[in-house]
Amino acid sequence: MNLNQVTVETTDIPRAKAFYQRLGLTLIVSSDHYARFLCPGDGSATSATFSVHLAQRMTPGGAAIYFECADLNERVAALQAAGVTFDQEPTDQPWLWREAWLRDPDGNRLCLYWAGDNRVNPPWRVP
């Protein structure tokens, strides 16, 4: 199974659309209460999608959305140059992923990361 769709809440659809397009996602569905994006990748029918839906108020939660980026350092630098603020710069983690953390305009936690083969085959993978 591959991750196909993640949906988060927003209190402002136009603001959320602009933010996620600035991150490099391609808008594929848009309405006054919902927007869906194709994540950067090969553009095939199996590419992951991401969406936002309108909420009257944000529901507290601990969800984190992970976007895998082979060009993590360059992408973070380009996003910072475009005015995106990061909570954490790209950092090598003990679990062998390199992660950069930020929040969308509604406070949803986002991680841009690169794990390479360690994403599914870390040295401690269960046999």
ABEGO torsion letter per residue (X at the ends): XBBABBBBBBABAAAAAAAAAAAGBBBABBBAABBBBBBBEAGBAABBBBBBBBBABBBBBABBBBBBBAAAAAAAAAAAAAGBBBABBBBBBAAGBBBBBBBBAAGBBBBBBBAEAAAABBAABBX
